Amino acid sequence: MKKIQVYIVLLALLMGCSSLKTSYDYDKQTDFTKYKTYGYTEEALKLPIQEINRNRLIAAIDREMTARGLSKSENPDVLIDLIGKTQQKRDATATTTGTGYYSPWRYSYGVGFTTTQINVNEYVEGTLFINMVDKQSDKLVWQGRGTKVLNEKANPDKREKNINDAVAAIFKHYPKRL
């Protein structure tokens, strides 16, 4: 069950309605200009998510890799791996309303009435990791991450747009080719 929750992020993360937070890291010693071809790990191609959304995700990554001058190959220079994580979160907001009695004098008393309403919001935040691994050295050379609140109720058009936008935002941090 836990494994299914972890991979739900690839379906739901990219359907969220809140803003995407991205971050990245890469090996500064790596010459990214030497990479001409890419492929996917078996795990990335068999992620246990809805096939339509997996295909959307792979297509979005393909567009970004092509835009960076790499082409898909059966014998790639780098492998793309995908990892998803989810985290249940909760926030609370307290609102106090009413009237009270206040006196600036030391020995005063009064009657007042206040109420406090607490609203609790539970949500799931998901993170998608896109890892690029040098096939020859089996070393991670680049990782892009995107995190956002999940929205599983998005319609198909919104899902596709969110997936494309999220992948583009993550790849925005890919090292530039010289």
N, CA, C and O of each residue as an XYZ file, in Angstrom:
712
protein
N       0.827     -1.197      0.000
C       0.000      0.000      0.000
C       0.866      1.253      0.000
O       0.566      2.217     -0.704
N       1.943      1.242      0.790
C       2.835      2.400      0.881
C       3.464      2.688     -0.483
O       3.616      3.847     -0.869
N       3.831      1.617     -1.217
C       4.458      1.788     -2.522
C       3.492      2.459     -3.504
O       3.898      3.303     -4.302
N       2.233      2.085     -3.440
C       1.233      2.697     -4.314
C       1.091      4.178     -3.988
O       0.987      5.004     -4.896
N       1.085      4.525     -2.698
C       0.977      5.927     -2.309
C       2.164      6.724     -2.820
O       2.009      7.868     -3.247
N       3.344      6.128     -2.779
C       4.535      6.831     -3.245
C       4.406      7.164     -4.724
O       4.755      8.269     -5.139
N       3.913      6.233     -5.518
C       3.837      6.477     -6.956
C       2.602      7.236     -7.393
O       2.531      7.676     -8.541
N       1.631      7.404     -6.519
C       0.468      8.212     -6.858
C       0.903      9.631     -7.185
O       0.220     10.336     -7.928
N       2.036     10.055     -6.634
C       2.508     11.416     -6.859
C       2.644     11.723     -8.342
O       2.363     12.847     -8.759
N       3.064     10.768     -9.140
C       3.239     11.037    -10.560
C       1.909     11.308    -11.246
O       1.842     12.048    -12.228
N       0.871     10.712    -10.728
C      -0.464     11.000    -11.233
C      -0.984     12.304    -10.682
O      -1.446     13.164    -11.431
N      -0.910     12.453     -9.372
C      -1.584     13.557     -8.715
C      -0.742     14.814     -8.568
O      -1.276     15.921     -8.622
N       0.549     14.666     -8.384
C       1.412     15.845     -8.222
C       1.226     16.819     -9.367
O       1.115     18.029     -9.170
N       1.197     16.279    -10.531
C       1.167     17.120    -11.704
C      -0.235     17.610    -12.028
O      -0.446     18.273    -13.043
N      -1.188     17.286    -11.171
C      -2.552     17.752    -11.357
C      -2.934     18.792    -10.325
O      -4.085     19.229    -10.298
N      -2.022     19.194     -9.490
C      -2.321     20.114     -8.399
C      -2.714     21.488     -8.886
O      -2.432     21.875    -10.020
N      -3.370     22.215     -8.005
C      -3.812     23.552     -8.383
C      -2.929     24.630     -7.759
O      -3.074     25.810     -8.081
N      -2.027     24.242     -6.880
C      -1.159     25.239     -6.271
C       0.111     25.380     -7.090
O       0.325     24.639     -8.049
N       0.942     26.320     -6.718
C       2.149     26.562     -7.491
C       3.182     25.466     -7.243
O       3.247     24.873     -6.166
N       3.967     25.225     -8.255
C       5.006     24.213     -8.218
C       6.288     24.829     -7.691
O       6.704     25.895     -8.145
N       6.916     24.160     -6.731
C       8.216     24.585     -6.224
C       9.251     23.645     -6.817
O       9.128     22.426     -6.698
N      10.266     24.205     -7.452
C      11.282     23.365     -8.071
C      12.644     23.597     -7.425
O      12.916     24.652     -6.852
N      13.478     22.588     -7.536
C      14.868     22.690     -7.111
C      15.667     21.704     -7.959
O      15.094     20.874     -8.664
N      16.962     21.799     -7.887
C      17.797     20.936     -8.711
C      19.187     20.820     -8.103
O      19.571     21.581     -7.215
N      19.921     19.851     -8.610
C      21.320     19.689     -8.248
C      21.991     18.937     -9.386
O      21.344     18.159    -10.086
N      23.268     19.163     -9.572
C      23.992     18.443    -10.609
C      25.473     18.380    -10.271
O      25.982     19.152     -9.458
N      26.141     17.447    -10.914
C      27.574     17.272    -10.739
C      28.283     18.301    -11.620
O      28.220     18.223    -12.847
N      28.948     19.251    -11.000
C      29.607     20.328    -11.740
C      30.795     19.843    -12.555
O      31.264     20.547    -13.449
N      31.281     18.661    -12.259
C      32.412     18.100    -13.008
C      31.968     17.438    -14.313
O      32.799     17.102    -15.157
N      30.676     17.254    -14.474
C      30.150     16.568    -15.650
C      30.079     17.505    -16.846
O      29.615     18.640    -16.738
N      30.545     17.013    -17.987
C      30.448     17.740    -19.254
C      29.148     17.308    -19.933
O      29.103     16.265    -20.585
N      28.107     18.098    -19.783
C      26.799     17.739    -20.321
C      26.752     17.798    -21.848
O      25.812     17.278    -22.449
N      27.740     18.414    -22.481
C      27.764     18.482    -23.948
C      28.084     17.124    -24.560
O      27.814     16.907    -25.742
N      28.653     16.208    -23.786
C      28.990     14.890    -24.332
C      27.761     13.993    -24.468
O      27.815     12.973    -25.156
N      26.665     14.356    -23.829
C      25.462     13.546    -23.906
C      24.664     13.900    -25.154
O      24.245     15.040    -25.351
N      24.470     12.890    -25.983
C      23.720     13.076    -27.230
C      22.417     12.272    -27.242
O      21.472     12.624    -27.948
N      22.373     11.186    -26.453
C      21.207     10.308    -26.464
C      20.748     10.010    -25.039
O      21.513     10.131    -24.082
N      19.494      9.622    -24.924
C      18.914      9.275    -23.618
C      17.930      8.126    -23.777
O      17.463      7.824    -24.875
N      17.633      7.503    -22.655
C      16.633      6.454    -22.583
C      16.061      6.460    -21.176
O      16.448      7.281    -20.345
N      15.149      5.554    -20.913
C      14.494      5.478    -19.608
C      14.862      4.175    -18.906
O      15.100      3.153    -19.550
N      14.904      4.227    -17.589
C      15.082      2.997    -16.826
C      13.804      2.174    -16.941
O      12.732      2.708    -17.227
N      13.930      0.869    -16.716
C      12.737      0.023    -16.739
C      11.735      0.455    -15.687
O      10.525      0.398    -15.907
N      12.245      0.887    -14.542
C      11.361      1.334    -13.463
C      10.541      2.551    -13.882
O       9.358      2.653    -13.556
N      11.175      3.469    -14.603
C      10.468      4.667    -15.052
C       9.367      4.309    -16.043
O       8.286      4.898    -16.011
N       9.632      3.355    -16.915
C       8.646      2.964    -17.928
C       7.509      2.114    -17.373
O       6.468      1.971    -18.014
N       7.704      1.554    -16.190
C       6.686      0.680    -15.600
C       6.127      1.231    -14.296
O       5.641      0.471    -13.459
N       6.192      2.537    -14.119
C       5.657      3.115    -12.885
C       4.193      2.727    -12.727
O       3.428      2.791    -13.690
N       3.794      2.324    -11.523
C       2.419      1.881    -11.310
C       1.446      3.049    -11.166
O       0.843      3.244    -10.110
N       1.305      3.804    -12.219
C       0.325      4.894    -12.263
C      -0.544      4.674    -13.489
O      -0.274      3.793    -14.306
N      -1.572      5.468    -13.610
C      -2.469      5.356    -14.747
C      -1.657      5.516    -16.035
O      -0.878      6.458    -16.174
N      -1.845      4.605    -16.951
C      -1.056      4.569    -18.187
C      -1.138      5.875    -18.976
O      -0.135      6.320    -19.532
N      -2.287      6.478    -19.030
C      -2.443      7.738    -19.771
C      -1.539      8.816    -19.186
O      -0.871      9.538    -19.926
N      -1.518      8.925    -17.879
C      -0.671      9.941    -17.240
C       0.809      9.602    -17.350
O       1.638     10.501    -17.491
N       1.151      8.323    -17.289
C       2.546      7.922    -17.484
C       2.986      8.308    -18.896
O       4.089      8.823    -19.081
N       2.143      8.067    -19.880
C       2.465      8.440    -21.262
C       2.608      9.957    -21.412
O       3.489     10.433    -22.128
N       1.746     10.707    -20.740
C       1.856     12.172    -20.764
C       3.188     12.625    -20.171
O       3.852     13.511    -20.710
N       3.565     12.009    -19.061
C       4.813     12.363    -18.391
C       6.017     12.049    -19.275
O       6.912     12.882    -19.421
N       6.046     10.869    -19.858
C       7.153     10.473    -20.747
C       7.209     11.403    -21.962
O       8.295     11.814    -22.371
N       6.067     11.735    -22.536
C       6.033     12.638    -23.701
C       6.566     14.023    -23.337
O       7.291     14.635    -24.121
N       6.211     14.515    -22.157
C       6.695     15.833    -21.717
C       8.205     15.811    -21.525
O       8.889     16.762    -21.903
N       8.730     14.747    -20.948
C      10.184     14.630    -20.769
C      10.862     14.507    -22.129
O      11.908     15.115    -22.354
N      10.281     13.731    -23.036
C      10.840     13.612    -24.392
C      10.963     14.985    -25.054
O      11.984     15.283    -25.672
N       9.936     15.817    -24.928
C       9.981     17.166    -25.528
C      11.125     17.989    -24.933
O      11.846     18.676    -25.656
N      11.280     17.912    -23.621
C      12.333     18.692    -22.961
C      13.724     18.197    -23.335
O      14.635     19.000    -23.534
N      13.891     16.897    -23.431
C      15.200     16.349    -23.819
C      15.530     16.701    -25.267
O      16.669     17.047    -25.580
N      14.541     16.613    -26.146
C      14.739     16.982    -27.552
C      15.091     18.457    -27.671
O      15.960     18.821    -28.463
N      14.437     19.302    -26.903
C      14.717     20.744    -26.927
C      16.150     21.036    -26.473
O      16.703     22.087    -26.799
N      16.746     20.116    -25.727
C      18.119     20.293    -25.250
C      19.126     19.558    -26.123
O      20.293     19.422    -25.756
N      18.671     19.087    -27.276
C      19.578     18.494    -28.253
C      19.856     17.014    -28.083
O      20.755     16.483    -28.735
N      19.112     16.335    -27.228
C      19.308     14.900    -27.044
C      18.223     14.142    -27.788
O      17.099     14.623    -27.928
N      18.566     12.958    -28.261
C      17.576     12.130    -28.944
C      17.442     10.791    -28.231
O      18.388     10.301    -27.614
N      16.265     10.215    -28.325
C      15.980      8.941    -27.667
C      16.711      7.827    -28.405
O      16.777      7.820    -29.634
N      17.265      6.874    -27.629
C      18.051      5.805    -28.236
C      17.897      4.513    -27.445
O      17.602      4.530    -26.250
N      18.102      3.389    -28.136
C      18.120      2.084    -27.485
C      19.443      1.874    -26.736
O      19.518      1.061    -25.815
N      20.482      2.612    -27.138
C      21.786      2.551    -26.484
C      22.173      3.962    -26.041
O      23.037      4.592    -26.651
N      21.527      4.460    -24.969
C      21.672      5.869    -24.594
C      22.948      6.180    -23.814
O      23.570      5.307    -23.209
N      23.310      7.460    -23.855
C      24.417      7.965    -23.039
C      23.971      8.157    -21.590
O      24.745      7.925    -20.661
N      22.728      8.580    -21.404
C      22.174      8.793    -20.071
C      20.813      8.118    -19.952
O      20.088      7.950    -20.933
N      20.489      7.735    -18.713
C      19.189      7.140    -18.419
C      18.385      8.103    -17.567
O      18.925      8.766    -16.682
N      17.093      8.176    -17.841
C      16.172      8.985    -17.051
C      15.424      8.050    -16.112
O      14.841      7.054    -16.541
N      15.448      8.383    -14.828
C      14.713      7.628    -13.831
C      13.744      8.582    -13.136
O      14.046      9.762    -12.957
N      12.599      8.074    -12.754
C      11.565      8.882    -12.104
C      11.255      8.305    -10.737
O      11.118      7.092    -10.580
N      11.144      9.181     -9.751
C      10.792      8.776     -8.393
C       9.716      9.731     -7.894
O       9.790     10.939     -8.118
N       8.730      9.184     -7.224
C       7.674     10.001     -6.646
C       7.554      9.759     -5.158
O       7.698      8.630     -4.688
N       7.290     10.816     -4.420
C       7.076     10.714     -2.971
C       5.880     11.578     -2.600
O       5.643     12.627     -3.200
N       5.136     11.123     -1.607
C       4.019     11.923     -1.106
C       4.159     12.094      0.396
O       4.787     11.284      1.077
N       3.554     13.177      0.901
C       3.567     13.446      2.340
C       2.223     14.040      2.736
O       1.776     15.035      2.167
N       1.589     13.414      3.719
C       0.330     13.929      4.266
C       0.667     15.149      5.118
O       1.558     15.088      5.965
N      -0.034     16.246      4.901
C       0.223     17.474      5.664
C      -1.080     18.004      6.232
O      -2.170     17.650      5.782
N      -0.937     18.867      7.240
C      -2.089     19.464      7.893
C      -1.711     20.877      8.330
O      -0.619     21.110      8.849
N      -2.622     21.802      8.114
C      -2.434     23.134      8.687
C      -3.737     23.558      9.343
O      -4.814     23.079      8.988
N      -3.623     24.453     10.297
C      -4.802     24.903     11.050
C      -4.798     26.425     11.139
O      -3.747     27.055     11.254
N      -5.988     26.994     11.085
C      -6.166     28.430     11.221
C      -7.194     28.668     12.327
O      -8.282     28.093     12.311
N      -6.838     29.515     13.277
C      -7.754     29.844     14.369
C      -8.259     31.274     14.192
O      -7.473     32.194     13.962
N      -9.566     31.452     14.301
C     -10.182     32.767     14.187
C     -10.999     33.022     15.446
O     -11.894     32.247     15.781
N     -10.687     34.112     16.140
C     -11.410     34.466     17.364
C     -12.316     35.653     17.067
O     -11.878     36.651     16.495
N     -13.584     35.538     17.459
C     -14.556     36.613     17.258
C     -15.307     36.844     18.559
O     -15.324     35.979     19.435
N     -15.917     37.986     18.682
C     -16.730     38.283     19.858
C     -16.315     39.601     20.495
O     -15.487     40.342     19.965
N     -16.919     39.868     21.652
C     -16.610     41.101     22.370
C     -16.145     40.754     23.763
O     -16.495     39.709     24.311
N     -15.390     41.601     24.300
C     -14.909     41.423     25.659
C     -14.907     42.761     26.360
O     -15.063     43.799     25.716
N     -14.736     42.754     27.650
C     -14.713     43.988     28.417
C     -13.277     44.246     28.808
O     -12.579     43.359     29.300
N     -12.844     45.478     28.583
C     -11.486     45.860     28.930
C     -11.539     47.165     29.709
O     -12.271     48.087     29.347
N     -10.774     47.233     30.758
C     -10.697     48.469     31.532
C      -9.235     48.780     31.790
O      -8.457     47.888     32.127
N      -8.861     50.028     31.634
C      -7.464     50.384     31.887
C      -7.145     50.468     33.370
O      -5.980     50.582     33.750
N      -8.192     50.411     34.227
C      -7.947     50.481     35.670
C      -7.574     49.119     36.217
O      -7.937     48.085     35.656
N      -6.864     49.132     37.291
C      -6.293     47.918     37.844
C      -7.350     46.948     38.377
O      -7.254     45.751     38.106
N      -8.321     47.403     39.102
C      -9.288     46.510     39.738
C     -10.645     46.609     39.043
O     -11.625     47.048     39.645
N     -10.697     46.216     37.827
C     -11.979     46.262     37.128
C     -12.373     44.840     36.741
O     -11.548     43.927     36.717
N     -13.620     44.689     36.450
C     -14.103     43.398     36.005
C     -15.184     43.659     34.974
O     -15.690     44.775     34.849
N     -15.523     42.638     34.254
C     -16.539     42.820     33.239
C     -16.942     41.479     32.660
O     -16.379     40.434     32.985
N     -17.921     41.549     31.804
C     -18.425     40.353     31.164
C     -18.111     40.467     29.685
O     -18.278     41.529     29.085
N     -17.667     39.395     29.115
C     -17.372     39.387     27.691
C     -17.660     38.009     27.113
O     -17.814     37.029     27.841
N     -17.727     37.958     25.795
C     -18.017     36.696     25.135
C     -17.171     36.614     23.877
O     -17.233     37.497     23.021
N     -16.391     35.569     23.767
C     -15.606     35.344     22.552
C     -15.725     33.881     22.145
O     -15.972     33.010     22.979
N     -15.552     33.634     20.890
C     -15.505     32.261     20.382
C     -14.292     32.136     19.479
O     -13.876     33.093     18.826
N     -13.750     30.964     19.459
C     -12.625     30.673     18.573
C     -13.010     29.497     17.692
O     -13.420     28.442     18.176
N     -12.869     29.701     16.403
C     -13.153     28.640     15.439
C     -11.820     28.178     14.848
O     -11.007     28.996     14.418
N     -11.607     26.877     14.831
C     -10.370     26.326     14.282
C     -10.717     25.535     13.024
O     -11.522     24.604     13.060
N     -10.102     25.920     11.925
C     -10.282     25.216     10.659
C      -9.014     24.418     10.379
O      -7.915     24.972     10.348
N      -9.174     23.122     10.177
C      -8.049     22.239      9.887
C      -8.143     21.819      8.423
O      -9.186     21.357      7.961
N      -7.041     21.987      7.706
C      -6.965     21.623      6.300
C      -5.949     20.500      6.152
O      -4.766     20.688      6.439
N      -6.403     19.335      5.705
C      -5.498     18.221      5.447
C      -5.318     18.098      3.944
O      -6.277     18.215      3.181
N      -4.086     17.863      3.525
C      -3.783     17.743      2.109
C      -2.560     16.861      1.913
O      -1.840     16.546      2.860
N      -2.346     16.477      0.677
C      -1.186     15.661      0.336
C      -0.293     16.492     -0.565
O      -0.743     17.078     -1.550
N       0.988     16.530     -0.204
C       1.972     17.221     -1.022
C       2.823     16.147     -1.690
O       3.276     15.204     -1.041
N       3.031     16.302     -2.980
C       3.804     15.309     -3.727
C       5.053     15.914     -4.331
O       5.094     17.099     -4.661
N       6.080     15.073     -4.473
C       7.328     15.498     -5.093
C       7.687     14.518     -6.194
O       7.643     13.304     -5.997
N       8.041     15.049     -7.347
C       8.516     14.260     -8.474
C      10.006     14.529     -8.642
O      10.425     15.681     -8.759
N      10.799     13.471     -8.653
C      12.234     13.560     -8.911
C      12.490     13.039    -10.316
O      12.065     11.937    -10.662
N      13.180     13.827    -11.120
C      13.633     13.370    -12.429
C      15.153     13.273    -12.336
O      15.849     14.281    -12.214
N      15.652     12.046    -12.394
C      17.080     11.791    -12.247
C      17.699     11.447    -13.591
O      17.112     10.712    -14.385
N      18.879     11.977    -13.839
C      19.635     11.654    -15.038
C      20.909     10.943    -14.592
O      21.711     11.493    -13.837
N      21.081      9.718    -15.068
C      22.202      8.879    -14.658
C      23.086      8.602    -15.867
O      22.599      8.170    -16.912
N      24.387      8.852    -15.725
C      25.348      8.530    -16.779
C      25.381      7.006    -16.909
O      25.697      6.314    -15.941
N      25.063      6.483    -18.081
C      24.956      5.033    -18.249
C      26.312      4.346    -18.105
O      26.393      3.249    -17.553
N      27.352      4.966    -18.585
C      28.679      4.350    -18.541
C      29.206      4.237    -17.106
O      29.711      3.186    -16.712
N      29.090      5.303    -16.335
C      29.620      5.299    -14.961
C      28.581      4.915    -13.916
O      28.930      4.675    -12.760
N      27.311      4.854    -14.305
C      26.199      4.579    -13.396
C      26.147      5.608    -12.252
O      25.828      5.283    -11.109
N      26.469      6.846    -12.604
C      26.540      7.933    -11.626
C      25.434      8.951    -11.901
O      25.187      9.319    -13.049
N      24.770      9.403    -10.829
C      23.764     10.457    -10.951
C      24.471     11.753    -11.312
O      25.375     12.189    -10.600
N      24.056     12.379    -12.432
C      24.714     13.614    -12.868
C      23.805     14.832    -12.767
O      24.291     15.961    -12.707
N      22.485     14.616    -12.747
C      21.541     15.732    -12.625
C      20.263     15.223    -11.979
O      19.817     14.104    -12.231
N      19.686     16.077    -11.137
C      18.395     15.753    -10.534
C      17.558     17.022    -10.475
O      17.995     18.044     -9.947
N      16.350     16.943    -11.023
C      15.390     18.031    -10.918
C      14.221     17.552    -10.075
O      13.797     16.401    -10.178
N      13.697     18.458     -9.230
C      12.597     18.107     -8.343
C      11.483     19.136     -8.467
O      11.733     20.333     -8.610
N      10.269     18.652     -8.410
C       9.108     19.531     -8.386
C       8.163     19.085     -7.290
O       7.874     17.895     -7.164
N       7.675     20.033     -6.489
C       6.787     19.728     -5.366
C       5.567     20.629     -5.426
O       5.675     21.829     -5.676
N       4.398     20.031     -5.193
C       3.169     20.817     -5.127
C       2.073     20.045     -4.426
O       2.184     18.835     -4.228
N       1.016     20.742     -4.052
C      -0.154     20.117     -3.439
C      -0.900     19.353     -4.536
O      -1.065     19.850     -5.650
N      -1.339     18.160     -4.208
C      -1.988     17.299     -5.186
C      -3.475     17.602     -5.326
O      -4.149     17.945     -4.355
N      -3.975     17.467     -6.563
C      -5.397     17.627     -6.843
C      -5.811     16.511     -7.785
O      -5.574     16.586     -8.991
N      -6.422     15.489     -7.240
C      -6.788     14.319     -8.037
C      -8.068     14.531     -8.848
O      -8.471     13.639     -9.594
N      -8.711     15.689     -8.718
C      -9.981     15.932     -9.401
C      -9.831     16.721    -10.695
O     -10.833     17.101    -11.302
N      -8.608     16.972    -11.125
C      -8.399     17.749    -12.348
C      -8.931     16.980    -13.558
O      -8.846     15.753    -13.612
N      -9.480     17.718    -14.528
C      -9.979     17.074    -15.744
C      -8.791     16.712    -16.654
O      -7.679     17.183    -16.414
N      -9.004     15.889    -17.688
C      -7.900     15.435    -18.538
C      -7.092     16.565    -19.196
O      -5.868     16.470    -19.284
N      -7.751     17.615    -19.651
C      -7.020     18.730    -20.256
C      -6.121     19.416    -19.239
O      -4.980     19.764    -19.544
N      -6.632     19.608    -18.040
C      -5.861     20.239    -16.975
C      -4.691     19.345    -16.560
O      -3.593     19.837    -16.300
N      -4.927     18.036    -16.497
C      -3.843     17.097    -16.164
C      -2.696     17.226    -17.164
O      -1.531     17.343    -16.784
N      -3.046     17.203    -18.432
C      -2.003     17.284    -19.466
C      -1.240     18.605    -19.372
O      -0.012     18.624    -19.463
N      -1.960     19.690    -19.194
C      -1.302     21.000    -19.071
C      -0.408     21.046    -17.837
O       0.723     21.528    -17.908
N      -0.907     20.547    -16.709
C      -0.113     20.554    -15.483
C       1.139     19.691    -15.610
O       2.208     20.078    -15.138
N       1.016     18.532    -16.238
C       2.185     17.674    -16.444
C       3.208     18.387    -17.314
O       4.390     18.425    -16.973
N       2.768     18.953    -18.435
C       3.689     19.660    -19.328
C       4.351     20.847    -18.631
O       5.559     21.049    -18.758
N       3.570     21.623    -17.905
C       4.116     22.795    -17.202
C       5.095     22.389    -16.106
O       6.133     23.027    -15.934
N       4.771     21.332    -15.365
C       5.642     20.887    -14.277
C       6.970     20.376    -14.814
O       8.028     20.726    -14.289
N       6.925     19.557    -15.849
C       8.167     19.016    -16.417
C       9.011     20.143    -17.012
O      10.231     20.149    -16.845
N       8.385     21.091    -17.699
C       9.126     22.238    -18.247
C       9.783     23.047    -17.132
O      10.929     23.477    -17.269
N       9.066     23.254    -16.034
C       9.625     24.022    -14.918
C      10.799     23.284    -14.272
O      11.786     23.910    -13.885
N      10.700     21.981    -14.157
C      11.795     21.196    -13.585
C      13.007     21.247    -14.505
O      14.130     21.426    -14.033
N      12.800     21.094    -15.803
C      13.916     21.098    -16.755
C      14.494     22.487    -16.992
O      15.546     22.616    -17.618
N      13.844     23.498    -16.517
C      14.377     24.857    -16.647
C      15.758     24.951    -16.000
O      16.561     25.807    -16.371
N      16.033     24.082    -15.044
C      17.299     24.099    -14.314
C      18.335     23.137    -14.895
O      19.397     22.944    -14.303
N      18.044     22.543    -16.030
C      19.009     21.644    -16.647
C      20.218     22.469    -17.122
O      20.039     23.544    -17.694
N      21.445     21.976    -16.892
C      22.625     22.760    -17.315
C      22.592     23.066    -18.810
O      22.264     22.206    -19.627
N      22.928     24.274    -19.140
C      22.906     24.721    -20.540
C      24.044     24.045    -21.317
O      25.140     23.829    -20.800
N      23.740     23.724    -22.564
C      24.762     23.154    -23.447
C      25.631     24.276    -23.973
O      25.139     25.365    -24.270
N      26.907     24.017    -24.087
C      27.858     25.029    -24.579
C      27.970     24.995    -26.078
O      28.723     25.776    -26.659
